[in-house]
C-alpha cells in the first residue's frame, strides 16, 4: 500500500508556506494592490498581469485562464508532480517533518532515498574530476570539439570519470556507502579483485528524474572506441523506459512545444543554442511511459532524430506511439548525414529554428518515407507502388476532411484524378477491415489522452462517486475495471487514481482491495487534491470535477443519491461490456478452423460473464439468455 500523507501535515504545509515568496521563485510579481500581488500567469501566454497571489488567503488565481489553487497545486503545476510528490517537495523546502497515515516506516522508500544520495555523491565526484588537471582532456573535448560553454556544463552537471578501475568506488566507500549499495546502484561490478567501476575514462551525463534527483548516468568515450556509450543499468530508482534525459529542465520552458531528440549531446547542443524545451530518450526504443511523461508537459511534440536510416525508423516508431495517444506530432527532417548537434554547428541557430518551423506533420513524414522507399535504381519513382503505399497510409487516418485534402495532394503529385485516389483509399480501408476481421486478436489498447466531450454522464456519476468514496467495496471492484469505460479519459483517470493509491508491485486482487481501503481512509479534501492532480493532465475532466469543490458539492445535495445512481450506471456499463465481448469472441470464432478451440473459447467467455453478474442479473440471464452455440 502506498503511504498516504497525514492531513495535519497537509495543513501545516499550507499554513507555513509563504505563497508570495514561493511563486516569486518562478515568476516576477512586480504589481501590488492591497494584500494581492500580480504578475504574468505562468500557465498561459499574456502581456498584461492577471495572475493574483494572496498570502492572507493562501491562494492564487488567474483572471485570464481561471486557474487557481494553493501552494500544493501551484507546485504540482510548475514541477509537474503528483499530489504526494508536491507535498514532499514543499515539506523538504520548508524544513517540515513529513508524517504519513498509520506512522509505518516505508523501508523501500528509505532505500531509494539512500540510492539517490549515492548518485548525488557520484555526480559530485565526476564534476570535480572534470574540472581538475586530470580532467583537462575531457573538458577540452566538451569545450573545443563540442562547442559547449561552461554554463551549459554546469547547468546539466556534466562530469568525467577517471580511467582507473575503482576510483569512484573507493570515493563512495569513504563516504560511508557500502559495497552492496554501490553494486545495487549499478555504478560498479563485482570482479575477482573486488569492485570495478562501470564508468572509466568517459564524459559523464547525469540523468535526473522529474523532481531533479540524479538517478542514473550515461558515459561517452572521448574518441571513437567502442562501445561509444555506457549507461547505468536499471535499478530501484531508474527504469530506462520511464525516464527522459533533461526532462526536468524542459518542463521549465514556456515554449508551446517540446523537442524530442535521440541523445545527450543533441540536448546539450540545442540548449547551448538557446532551445530550453528539449529532451531525449535514454538509449532504448521510445515507450508508452515516455509518451505519457511528454504529454504531461505539452501536446505538441517535434521529433528531431538523426537523419540516418536508424534515426528515421526510431522517429517513425515514436510518432506512432505519440499519435495513438493524442499528441500533435511533427518531424524535423535534417539533411543526410547530420544530427541536430552537427546541423547547429554547420548552419547556426536561426537556420535550425527555421527547420523546426518547417517540420512535417506526422502523415506528411510517413508519405515522404513511402516515396523514398519507391525510388528505383535509375532514380525514377515507381508510381503504382508509391500510390498504393500512400493510399494505405492515408486510409489509416479516419478524418474525412483530412483524407480528402491528402487525396487531392496525392492526385496532383502523381498526375491522376482525385476521384481515382479516393477510390483507392476506400479500397485500402476495406482491405484493412477484412484483414483485421480475418486475423482477429484482442489488441492491448494504448492509453489515450482524453479529448473534450468524451466523458458520458454515466461515467461522470461513477467517477464522482469514487472521488467522494460513495461506493461500497463491491461497486469499487467493478469501477476499478477500466474495460467498462468507453471514454479513454475515464480509463486514464481510474488508472492514475489507482496508481496514486496502490503499490505497483501488488497483484490485481490486492490492488482492488487496497484501492477500496485507501478510498475509505481518505477524506474528501485529500481525494479532491488527487482529482485536481489528475485534472492537470486530463483537462477535459475539469468541467465536471470543478463542480465537486466542497461548497458546490454540498449544494448539489448528491450524498444520498450518488451511490444508487453510480451502482445503476456500473451495472449498465458492465452489461454493455459483456455484450461487446460476446461480439468480439463471436468474430474470432467465425474465422477459426478449429471447432473444439472455438467452442472452448465461447464456453469460457460465458462462464466469465456469468461469474461477474449479480445474483439478480444471473437469475434473469439464465431465463432469457440464448445459448452461445445456437
C-alpha positions in Angstrom: 0.0 0.0 0.0 1.3 3.4 -0.9 1.7 5.7 2.0 -0.8 8.5 2.4 0.2 11.9 3.8 -1.4 12.8 7.1 -4.0 15.6 7.0 -2.1 17.6 9.7 1.0 17.6 7.5 -1.0 19.0 4.6 -2.5 21.7 6.8 1.0 22.6 8.2 2.5 22.9 4.7 -0.3 25.3 3.6 -0.1 27.3 6.8 3.7 27.6 6.9 4.3 28.3 3.2 4.8 32.0 2.2 2.9 31.7 -1.1 4.1 35.1 -2.5 7.7 34.1 -1.9 7.1 30.6 -3.4 5.5 32.0 -6.6 8.2 34.6 -6.9 10.8 31.9 -7.4 9.0 31.1 -10.7 7.6 34.4 -11.9 8.0 38.1 -11.1 5.3 39.7 -9.0 6.0 43.4 -9.6 2.5 44.8 -9.0 0.9 45.2 -5.6 -2.6 46.1 -4.7 -3.9 45.7 -1.1 -2.9 42.2 0.0 -2.6 40.9 -3.5 0.5 40.6 -5.7 0.1 40.5 -9.5 2.3 39.0 -12.3 2.2 37.4 -15.7 0.4 34.0 -15.5 2.8 31.0 -15.8 0.0 28.8 -17.1 -0.8 30.8 -20.3 0.7 33.5 -22.5 -0.3 37.0 -21.6 1.0 40.6 -21.9 -0.9 42.2 -19.0 -0.5 40.8 -15.5 -3.7 39.0 -14.4 -2.2 36.4 -12.0 -3.1 37.3 -8.4 -1.4 35.9 -5.3 -2.6 36.4 -1.8 -0.7 35.5 1.3 -3.6 36.2 3.6 -5.9 33.8 1.8 -3.0 31.4 0.8 -4.5 31.2 -2.7 -3.6 32.3 -6.2 -6.0 32.9 -9.1 -5.6 33.9 -12.8 -8.4 36.1 -14.1 -7.4 35.2 -17.7 -7.3 31.3 -17.8 -9.2 30.8 -14.5 -6.5 28.6 -12.9 -6.4 28.8 -9.1 -5.3 27.0 -6.0 -2.9 26.9 -3.1 0.8 26.2 -2.7 0.5 22.4 -3.3 -1.5 22.8 -6.5 1.0 25.5 -7.7 3.9 23.2 -7.2 2.0 20.3 -8.9 1.5 22.6 -12.0 5.0 24.1 -12.1 7.1 21.0 -11.3 4.7 18.5 -13.0 4.4 16.5 -9.8 1.7 14.3 -8.3 0.0 15.4 -5.1 2.2 13.3 -2.8 5.4 14.4 -4.6 4.4 18.0 -4.3 3.8 17.7 -0.6 7.2 16.0 -0.2 8.8 18.8 -2.3 7.3 21.6 -0.1 7.9 19.8 3.2 11.6 19.5 2.3 11.8 23.1 1.2 10.1 24.4 4.4 12.1 22.1 6.7 8.9 20.3 7.9 8.7 16.7 9.0 6.6 14.7 6.6 4.1 12.5 8.5 2.1 9.7 7.0 -1.1 8.0 7.9 -0.5 5.0 10.2 3.1 6.0 11.0 4.5 3.0 9.3 8.1 3.1 8.1 8.5 2.6 4.3 11.8 0.8 4.1 11.7 0.6 0.3 11.4 4.4 0.2 14.3 4.8 2.6 16.5 2.5 0.3 15.5 4.6 -2.7 16.4 7.8 -0.8 19.8 6.3 0.1 20.4 5.4 -3.6 19.7 9.0 -4.6 22.2 10.3 -2.1 24.8 7.9 -3.5 24.1 9.1 -7.1 24.4 12.7 -5.9 27.9 11.9 -4.4 28.9 10.2 -7.5 27.8 13.2 -9.6 29.9 15.5 -7.4 32.9 13.2 -7.9 32.5 13.2 -11.7 32.0 17.0 -11.8 35.1 17.8 -9.7 37.2 15.4 -11.7 36.2 17.1 -15.0 37.5 20.4 -13.6 40.7 19.0 -12.1 44.0 18.9 -14.0 43.4 15.2 -14.7 40.1 16.0 -16.4 41.6 18.5 -18.9 41.3 16.2 -21.9 37.6 15.6 -21.3 37.0 19.3 -20.6 38.8 20.3 -23.9 36.7 17.7 -25.8 33.5 19.3 -24.5 34.5 23.0 -24.9 36.5 22.8 -28.1 35.3 19.8 -30.1 31.7 20.0 -29.0 31.4 23.8 -28.7 29.7 23.8 -25.3 30.1 26.5 -22.7 31.0 26.2 -19.0 27.5 27.5 -18.1 25.8 24.6 -20.1 28.2 22.0 -18.5 27.3 23.4 -15.1 23.5 23.5 -15.7 23.4 19.9 -16.7 26.0 18.7 -14.2 28.3 17.2 -16.9 31.4 15.5 -15.5 34.1 13.0 -16.3 35.4 9.7 -14.9 39.0 8.7 -14.3 40.4 5.7 -16.2 41.3 3.7 -13.0 39.2 0.7 -12.1 37.9 1.7 -8.7 38.5 5.4 -8.1 34.8 6.1 -7.9 34.1 3.1 -5.7 36.8 4.0 -3.2 35.4 7.5 -3.0 31.9 6.3 -2.3 33.2 3.8 0.3 35.0 6.8 2.0 31.5 8.5 2.2 30.1 5.6 4.2 28.3 3.8 1.4 28.6 0.0 1.4 29.8 -2.2 -1.4 26.3 -3.7 -1.6 24.8 -0.2 -2.1 27.4 0.7 -4.9 26.6 -2.6 -6.7 22.8 -2.1 -6.3 23.2 1.4 -7.8 24.9 -0.1 -10.9 27.9 2.1 -10.6 30.3 -0.8 -10.2 30.5 -4.6 -10.9 32.0 -7.3 -8.7 35.2 -8.8 -10.0 37.9 -11.2 -8.7 39.8 -8.3 -7.2 36.7 -6.5 -5.8 34.7 -3.6 -7.2 35.2 -2.4 -10.8 33.8 1.0 -11.7 31.3 0.9 -14.6 32.3 4.3 -15.9 36.0 4.7 -16.7 37.7 7.3 -19.0 34.4 8.8 -20.2 32.4 12.1 -20.2 29.6 11.6 -17.8 26.0 12.9 -18.2 23.8 12.7 -15.1 20.2 11.6 -15.6 17.7 13.4 -13.5 14.1 12.4 -12.6 11.2 14.8 -12.9 11.9 16.2 -9.4 15.5 16.9 -10.2 17.1 14.0 -8.3 20.0 12.2 -10.0 19.0 8.6 -10.7 21.5 7.3 -13.3 24.4 8.2 -15.6 25.4 8.0 -19.3 29.1 7.9 -20.3 30.7 8.6 -23.7 34.2 7.9 -24.8 36.4 10.8 -25.9 37.4 9.2 -29.1 35.8 6.6 -31.4 36.4 3.5 -29.3 33.6 1.0 -28.7 31.3 0.9 -27.0 30.8 4.6 -27.6 28.2 4.9 -24.8 27.8 3.1 -21.5 24.6 3.7 -19.5 23.5 2.8 -16.0 21.6 -0.4 -15.7 18.0 -0.4 -14.4 17.8 -0.1 -10.6 15.2 0.5 -7.9 15.2 4.2 -8.8 15.8 4.1 -12.5 13.7 2.5 -15.3 15.0 3.5 -18.7 11.6 3.2 -20.4 10.0 5.6 -17.9 12.5 8.5 -17.9 13.7 11.1 -20.4 17.0 12.9 -20.3 16.8 16.6 -19.3 13.0 16.4 -18.9 13.4 18.2 -15.5 14.8 21.2 -17.4 12.4 21.0 -20.4 9.4 21.2 -18.1 10.5 24.7 -17.0 10.3 26.0 -20.6 7.5 28.4 -21.6 7.6 27.2 -25.2 4.3 25.8 -26.6 6.0 22.6 -27.9 8.7 20.2 -26.8 11.6 18.9 -28.9 12.4 15.2 -28.6 16.0 14.2 -29.6 18.0 10.9 -29.5 21.0 11.6 -27.3 22.7 13.6 -24.5 24.9 15.7 -26.8 21.9 16.7 -29.0 20.2 18.1 -25.9 23.3 20.0 -24.8 23.9 21.4 -28.3 20.3 22.6 -28.6 20.4 24.1 -25.1 23.6 25.9 -26.0 21.8 27.4 -29.0 19.0 28.7 -26.8 16.4 25.9 -27.1 15.4 25.1 -23.5 12.4 22.9 -24.5 14.4 19.9 -25.4 14.6 16.3 -24.0 15.8 12.9 -25.2 15.4 9.2 -24.8 17.9 7.0 -22.9 19.3 4.6 -25.5 16.2 2.4 -25.8 13.2 2.4 -28.1 10.6 5.1 -27.3 7.9 3.7 -24.9 4.3 4.4 -23.9 5.5 5.5 -20.5 7.8 8.1 -22.0 4.9 9.3 -24.2 2.8 9.8 -21.0 5.6 11.8 -19.5 5.8 14.1 -22.5 2.1 14.6 -22.7 2.1 15.8 -19.1 4.2 18.6 -20.4 2.9 19.5 -23.9 0.6 18.1 -26.5 2.7 19.4 -29.4 5.8 17.3 -29.9 8.6 17.9 -32.5 10.7 14.8 -33.2 14.3 15.7 -34.1 16.2 12.5 -34.7 19.3 11.7 -36.7 18.9 11.6 -40.5 20.3 8.1 -41.0 18.0 5.1 -41.5 18.1 4.1 -37.8 17.1 7.6 -36.8 14.2 7.8 -39.2 13.0 4.3 -38.1 13.1 5.4 -34.5 11.2 8.6 -35.4 8.5 6.6 -37.1 8.1 4.3 -34.1 7.9 7.3 -31.6 5.4 9.0 -34.0 3.1 6.0 -34.0 3.0 5.8 -30.1 2.6 9.6 -29.6 -0.2 9.9 -32.3 -2.1 6.9 -30.8 -2.1 8.8 -27.5 -3.4 12.1 -28.8 -0.2 14.1 -29.4 0.1 16.6 -32.2 3.4 15.3 -33.7 5.8 16.9 -36.2 9.0 15.6 -37.6 12.1 17.8 -38.2 14.0 16.2 -41.2 17.7 17.0 -41.1 19.9 16.8 -44.2 21.5 13.4 -44.8 24.4 12.5 -42.5 23.7 15.2 -39.9 22.3 15.1 -36.4 21.0 18.2 -34.5 24.4 18.8 -33.0 26.1 18.7 -36.4 23.5 20.9 -38.1 23.7 23.7 -35.5 27.5 23.7 -35.7 27.3 23.9 -39.5 24.3 26.2 -40.1 23.7 28.0 -36.8 20.7 28.6 -34.5 18.5 30.6 -36.9 18.7 28.0 -39.7 17.8 25.3 -37.2 14.8 27.2 -35.9 13.6 27.6 -39.5 14.0 23.9 -40.0 11.9 23.3 -36.8 9.2 25.6 -38.1 9.0 23.6 -41.3 8.8 20.3 -39.5 6.5 17.8 -41.3 3.1 16.7 -39.8 3.0 13.0 -39.0 1.2 11.8 -42.1 3.5 14.0 -44.3 6.5 12.3 -42.8 5.1 8.9 -43.4 4.3 9.8 -47.0 7.8 11.1 -47.5 9.3 7.9 -46.3 6.9 5.9 -48.5 8.0 7.9 -51.6 11.7 7.5 -50.8 11.2 3.7 -50.5 9.8 3.5 -54.0 12.7 5.3 -55.8 14.1 2.9 -58.4 17.8 2.3 -59.1 17.6 4.7 -62.1 16.2 7.5 -59.9 12.7 7.3 -61.2 9.6 6.9 -59.0 7.5 3.7 -59.1 4.2 5.4 -59.3 2.0 2.4 -58.8 3.9 1.1 -55.8 4.0 4.6 -54.3 0.3 5.4 -54.9 -0.6 2.0 -53.3 1.6 2.7 -50.2 0.4 6.3 -49.9 -3.3 5.4 -50.1 -2.8 2.8 -47.3 -1.2 5.4 -45.1 -4.0 8.0 -45.8 -6.6 5.3 -45.1 -5.2 4.9 -41.6 -6.4 8.4 -40.7 -10.2 8.3 -40.4 -10.9 12.0 -40.6 -12.8 12.5 -43.8 -11.6 16.1 -44.4 -8.0 15.1 -43.9 -8.4 12.2 -46.3 -9.9 14.5 -49.0 -7.0 17.0 -48.6 -4.3 14.4 -48.9 -6.1 12.6 -51.7 -6.2 15.8 -53.7 -2.5 16.5 -53.0 -1.5 12.9 -54.0 -3.6 13.1 -57.1 -1.7 16.2 -58.2 1.6 14.7 -57.3 1.2 11.6 -59.4 -1.0 13.3 -62.1 -4.2 11.4 -61.8 -7.8 12.4 -60.8 -8.7 13.0 -57.2 -11.6 10.6 -57.6 -9.3 7.7 -58.6 -7.1 8.3 -55.5 -10.2 8.5 -53.2 -11.4 5.2 -54.7 -8.1 3.5 -53.9 -8.2 4.9 -50.3 -11.6 3.4 -49.8 -10.4 0.1 -51.2 -7.4 0.3 -48.8 -9.8 0.9 -45.9 -12.0 -2.1 -46.8 -8.9 -4.4 -47.2 -7.7 -3.3 -43.8 -11.1 -4.1 -42.2 -11.2 -7.5 -43.8 -7.6 -8.3 -42.7 -8.5 -7.3 -39.1 -11.6 -9.5 -39.1 -9.7 -12.5 -40.6 -6.8 -12.2 -38.2 -8.7 -11.0 -35.2 -6.8 -10.9 -31.9 -7.6 -8.8 -28.8 -5.3 -5.8 -29.0 -4.0 -4.1 -26.0 -5.5 -0.6 -26.0 -3.0 2.2 -25.8 -3.9 4.7 -23.1 -5.4 7.7 -24.9 -5.1 11.3 -23.9 -8.7 12.4 -23.3 -10.4 14.7 -25.8 -13.2 17.2 -24.9 -16.7 15.8 -24.7 -15.6 12.1 -24.4 -16.9 11.5 -20.9 -20.5 10.4 -20.7 -22.9 11.4 -18.0 -22.9 7.8 -16.7 -19.1 7.9 -16.3 -19.2 11.3 -14.6 -21.6 9.9 -12.0 -19.3 6.9 -11.4 -16.1 9.0 -11.1 -17.8 11.5 -8.8 -18.9 8.6 -6.6 -15.3 7.3 -6.5 -13.8 10.8 -5.7 -16.2 11.1 -2.7 -16.0 7.5 -1.5 -19.7 6.9 -2.1 -19.4 3.4 -3.5 -19.3 0.2 -1.5 -16.5 -2.3 -1.8 -18.3 -4.5 -4.4 -19.0 -1.5 -6.6 -15.5 -0.2 -6.2 -14.2 -3.5 -7.6 -16.4 -3.1 -10.7 -15.4 0.6 -11.0 -11.7 -0.4 -10.8 -12.1 -2.4 -14.1 -11.0 0.1 -16.8 -12.6 -2.1 -19.5 -16.1 -0.9 -18.7 -15.4 2.7 -19.6 -16.0 3.9 -23.2 -14.0 7.0 -22.6 -10.2 7.0 -22.7 -10.4 9.9 -20.3 -12.2 7.9 -17.7 -9.8 4.9 -18.1 -6.9 7.2 -17.6 -8.5 8.8 -14.5 -9.1 5.4 -12.9 -5.6 4.2 -13.7 -3.9 7.3 -12.3 -6.0 7.3 -9.2 -5.3 3.6 -8.7 -1.6 4.2 -9.2 -1.7 7.0 -6.6 -3.4 4.8 -4.0 -1.9 1.4 -4.6 1.6 -0.1 -4.9 2.7 -1.0 -8.4 4.0 -4.4 -7.3 0.7 -5.7 -5.9 -1.4 -8.4 -7.6 -4.7 -7.3 -9.2 -6.7 -8.7 -6.3 -4.6 -6.9 -3.7 -4.8 -3.7 -5.8 -8.6 -3.8 -5.8 -8.7 -4.4 -2.0 -6.1 -1.7 -1.3 -7.8 0.7 -3.7 -11.1 0.3 -1.8 -9.4 0.6 1.6 -7.5 3.7 0.6 -10.7 5.4 -0.7 -12.4 4.7 2.6 -9.4 6.1 4.6 -9.0 9.3 2.6 -11.1 12.3 3.5 -12.8 14.4 0.7 -10.1 17.1 0.8 -7.3 14.6 0.0 -9.4 12.9 -2.7 -10.1 16.3 -4.3 -6.4 17.1 -4.3 -5.7 13.8 -6.1 -8.6 14.6 -8.5 -7.1 18.1 -9.1 -3.7 16.5 -9.8 -5.2 14.2 -12.4 -7.1 17.1 -13.8 -3.9 18.9 -14.7 -3.1 16.3 -17.3 -6.7 15.4 -18.2 -8.0 18.9 -18.8 -11.4 17.8 -20.1 -12.2 16.4 -16.7 -12.1 19.9 -15.3 -15.6 20.7 -16.2 -17.2 18.0 -14.0 -14.5 17.9 -11.3 -14.8 21.7 -10.8 -18.4 21.1 -9.6 -17.0 18.8 -6.9 -15.4 21.6 -4.9 -16.7 21.3 -1.3 -19.2 24.1 -1.4 -20.6 23.2 -4.9 -20.8 19.6 -3.9 -22.9 20.3 -0.9 -25.2 22.5 -3.0 -25.7 19.6 -5.4 -27.1 17.5 -2.5 -26.0 14.3 -4.1 -24.8 12.5 -0.9 -27.9 10.3 -0.6 -28.4 9.5 -4.3 -24.9 9.2 -5.6 -24.3 5.6 -4.6 -27.5 4.3 -6.1 -27.1 6.3 -9.3 -23.5 5.1 -9.7 -24.4 1.5 -8.9 -27.1 1.5 -11.6 -24.7 3.0 -14.2 -22.0 0.5 -13.3 -24.4 -2.3 -14.0 -25.4 -0.8 -17.3 -21.7 -0.4 -18.4 -20.8 -3.9 -17.2 -23.7 -5.3 -19.3 -22.6 -3.4 -22.3 -19.0 -4.7 -21.8 -20.3 -8.2 -21.7 -22.3 -7.7 -24.9 -19.2 -6.3 -26.7 -17.1 -9.2 -25.5 -19.6 -11.6 -27.0 -19.4 -9.9 -30.3 -15.6 -9.9 -30.4 -15.3 -13.5 -29.5 -18.0 -14.4 -32.0 -15.9 -12.8 -34.7 -12.9 -14.7 -33.6 -14.9 -18.0 -33.6 -16.2 -17.4 -37.0 -12.8 -17.3 -38.6 -11.5 -20.2 -36.5 -11.0 -23.6 -38.3 -10.7 -25.5 -35.0 -14.2 -26.1 -33.7 -13.1 -27.5 -30.4 -11.0 -24.5 -29.7 -13.8 -22.2 -30.8 -16.3 -23.9 -28.5 -13.9 -23.8 -25.6 -13.4 -20.1 -26.0 -17.1 -19.4 -26.1 -17.8 -21.5 -23.0 -15.0 -19.7 -21.2 -16.5 -16.4 -22.1 -19.9 -17.4 -21.0 -18.6 -18.6 -17.6 -16.6 -15.4 -17.1 -19.5 -13.2 -17.9 -21.9 -15.1 -15.7 -19.5 -15.0 -12.8 -19.4 -11.2 -12.9 -23.2 -10.8 -12.9 -25.0 -10.1 -9.6 -27.4 -12.7 -8.2 -30.4 -11.0 -9.6 -28.9 -10.4 -13.0 -27.7 -14.0 -13.1 -31.2 -15.3 -12.5 -32.6 -13.1 -15.2 -29.8 -14.1 -17.5 -30.4 -17.8 -17.0 -34.1 -17.3 -18.0 -33.6 -15.2 -21.1 -30.1 -15.8 -22.5 -29.8 -17.8 -25.7 -27.1 -20.5 -25.8 -23.9 -19.2 -27.3 -23.8 -22.2 -29.7 -27.4 -21.9 -31.1 
